[in-house]
Amino acid sequence: SSFLKYFKVLRTGFELAYLKLHRDMLFLPYRLVS
């Protein structure tokens, strides 16, 4: 159904946002040092 399709897209976007946030938090100390 369209609900499962919407949920899958929403979950994928959430995972991508979480990975981006986690990556930014890992690289933040290097930006502050340099």
Beta strands, then each sheet from edge to edge (+ up, - down):
end
